[in-house]
Amino acid sequence: MKKARMGIRRVQKGFTLIELMIVVAIIGILAAIAIPAYQDYVAKSKAASAYADIAAGKTAYELMVVNPDNGTPTFTPAGIGLQIATGNCSAIAVAAPDNTGAATNAIQCTIAAPGRLGTAPVSIQFNRLATGLYTCTTTGITNTSFIPTGCVAG
């Protein structure tokens, strides 16, 4: 019995130090690429979400302009069915149109905690032209790739 045990050789199981160091290096390289890409994704989605927060107000705003009901319409966030602030917008402002129907910053969202978007204040706004068309502009967004589709840098 002793001879049988002596002939069996134990094989060590596990990773060597160099194998572990290679794995850690690969993870570090992947993280160095993935973290900035993720931060860009978060910034772009924050701008798109802020755009969506105010886009719903355009319809009610337009109804108030073309068909004011019983007197002077109230051009406020609540008047067009928006909140005064959301998770993406620290403040939502609404401006009344002038006598031609045009309004600069008709509906404006000041983005809360803009982070990589730019230096505060960063905002997205809809401008109403006298023809009834709306344009979307942004202010303070430093990287144009973060600007939502349909908007331009202001």
Secondary structure, DSSP 8 states (H G I E B T S, - for coil): -HHHHHH------S--HHHHHHHHHHHHHHHHHHHHHHHHHHHHHHHHHHHHHHHTHHHHHHHHHHS--SS----STGGGT--S--SSEEEEEE----TTS-EEEEEEEEESS-GGG-SS--EEEEEE-TTS-EEEEEES--SGGGS-TTEEE-
